[in-house]
């Protein structure tokens, strides 16, 4: 019998913020590991994460939002917000 777990493995999660407003400079923070990134002019970001990490999106012009990295997000390594 084999048991495989990926909970400790980290990957680079790529994503994009979609909005009609300003997209550059939105803070993308992995609260679990204290890693962060910011979005580029098109709203794209990359941040290291593992399953069950909490990712927070923070900006003056938008309401605070957070997601928990699910196995699906982890497998696909991407997220649209």
NUNU-818149 format. One line per field, with one value per residue (C-alpha): residue number from 0; residue in three letters; x, y, z. Coordinates in steps of 0.1 Angstrom, whole numbers, m for minus. Layout:
n	[NUM / ...] $
res	[Ala / ...] $
c1	[X / ...] $
c2	[Y / ...] $
c3	[Z / ...] $
END
This chain:
n	[0 / 1 / 2 / 3 / 4 / 5 / 6 / 7 / 8 / 9 / 10 / 11 / 12 / 13 / 14 / 15 / 16 / 17 / 18 / 19 / 20 / 21 / 22 / 23 / 24 / 25 / 26 / 27 / 28 / 29 / 30 / 31 / 32 / 33 / 34 / 35 / 36 / 37 / 38 / 39 / 40 / 41 / 42 / 43 / 44 / 45 / 46 / 47 / 48 / 49 / 50 / 51 / 52 / 53 / 54 / 55 / 56 / 57 / 58 / 59 / 60 / 61 / 62 / 63 / 64 / 65 / 66 / 67 / 68 / 69 / 70 / 71 / 72 / 73 / 74 / 75 / 76 / 77 / 78 / 79 / 80] $
res	[Unk / Unk / Unk / Unk / Unk / Unk / Unk / Unk / Unk / Unk / Unk / Unk / Unk / Unk / Unk / Unk / Unk / Unk / Unk / Unk / Unk / Unk / Unk / Unk / Unk / Unk / Unk / Unk / Unk / Unk / Unk / Unk / Unk / Unk / Unk / Unk / Unk / Unk / Unk / Unk / Unk / Unk / Unk / Unk / Unk / Unk / Unk / Unk / Unk / Unk / Unk / Unk / Unk / Unk / Unk / Unk / Unk / Unk / Unk / Unk / Unk / Unk / Unk / Unk / Unk / Unk / Unk / Unk / Unk / Unk / Unk / Unk / Unk / Unk / Unk / Unk / Unk / Unk / Unk / Unk / Unk] $
c1	[0 / 13 / 3 / 11 / 7 / 14 / 5 / 41 / 49 / 49 / 42 / 40 / 4 / m3 / m34 / m51 / m73 / m102 / m118 / m126 / m105 / m68 / m51 / m14 / 0 / m27 / m10 / m12 / m2 / 2 / m7 / 3 / 39 / 44 / 52 / 38 / 37 / 19 / 0 / 13 / m6 / m27 / m36 / m14 / 5 / 26 / 29 / 43 / 17 / 7 / m27 / m47 / m26 / m46 / m40 / m52 / m58 / m54 / m57 / m70 / m94 / m109 / m126 / m103 / m107 / m91 / m91 / m78 / m57 / m77 / m63 / m79 / m61 / m29 / m32 / m40 / m15 / m37 / m66 / m88 / m101] $
c2	[0 / 35 / 68 / 99 / 134 / 167 / 190 / 201 / 206 / 242 / 254 / 287 / 297 / 320 / 340 / 371 / 397 / 406 / 440 / 472 / 492 / 496 / 462 / 470 / 469 / 448 / 430 / 392 / 378 / 342 / 348 / 312 / 315 / 353 / 353 / 381 / 394 / 423 / 423 / 436 / 461 / 432 / 419 / 388 / 375 / 346 / 335 / 304 / 283 / 249 / 232 / 250 / 282 / 314 / 339 / 375 / 401 / 436 / 470 / 505 / 505 / 470 / 452 / 427 / 392 / 359 / 323 / 291 / 270 / 239 / 207 / 218 / 251 / 234 / 209 / 235 / 260 / 289 / 310 / 338 / 363] $
c3	[0 / m9 / 6 / m14 / 0 / m17 / 12 / 19 / m18 / m30 / m66 / m84 / m87 / m117 / m120 / m133 / m117 / m141 / m137 / m157 / m132 / m126 / m124 / m118 / m83 / m65 / m36 / m38 / m4 / 8 / 44 / 53 / 41 / 41 / 4 / m18 / m53 / m71 / m103 / m136 / m159 / m173 / m138 / m140 / m109 / m97 / m60 / m43 / m25 / m13 / m6 / 22 / 20 / 22 / m6 / 0 / m27 / m14 / m30 / m22 / m51 / m45 / m16 / 2 / m11 / 0 / m13 / 1 / m23 / m30 / m46 / m79 / m79 / m69 / m97 / m123 / m109 / m120 / m108 / m122 / m97] $
END
